[in-house]
């Protein structure tokens, strides 16, 4: 795994101290520039190639009545992504990210995790490898997102299995659950937690609850770390998927930013236990990488200031 370059980060901090502004006056933008410097190993990091990956999967747990929409909507939304009609298409175009949408066996949902393992080992390994293979080795930053009817229920189960608590601590409305559907979600997650109590590693947690898109997200995160490419995670579902990797290695997500704090209620708690700070908070809860794409705009702003501003010496000030 490629480490964070402390010397490059120190050089970036020194540059920030010399720019024509009061120290710290650009706030989080300064932190983001230093973050990028350390992972790129350069005092003046740049984003010339941004890759957005959206993984899509279907889930057997939808049989428990956890979503107001049928699983067929996943494929319909994938088609919308591919046709350029979704929010993520517009945001990627604006932010300068190349979007790739990867559906994973949509016609064969994972198994219902209340009844058994969501994915057997071979299926899990395949999904992780798909995520690894999708990463562009020439990218300067990777954006990760997802699509899948029922995957907010899966995310709640992953978060509870990884960080503790019961369903009530993590379950939210997702795509618009009413009271009856919320009750179904809570019941399903608690049933899964009771069934899969022995899951104690990232692989066993992912295999127990699914889904394929969450496993692919983990694969992409792992591959990006091997290459030293910084990652912007999207909201609750994406964060819960990547969060499972912390079971194996507390530093597994050091190269990852949380793009935004989702309006999904479990995300704030998840961000806190992951010891992260979101780039933006806009009450978004769409998924599909939309929050990560907005965060990329902020990240580009951070680097424009870091690289383009004059120093006091250059400006003849002081």
WORASUL-V591771 format. One record per helix or strand of 2 or more residues. SS is the DSSP state (H for helix, E for strand). FROM is the first residue (numbers start at 0). TO is the last residue. If there is no record, write none. Layout:
[[SS;FROM;TO] [SS;FROM;TO]]
This chain:
[[H;5;17] [H;27;39] [E;49;55] [H;59;63] [H;71;82] [H;86;94] [E;96;102] [H;120;133] [E;140;146] [H;150;162] [H;166;169] [H;178;194] [H;201;208] [H;211;226] [E;229;232] [H;235;246] [E;255;257] [H;265;273] [H;289;307] [H;311;314]]
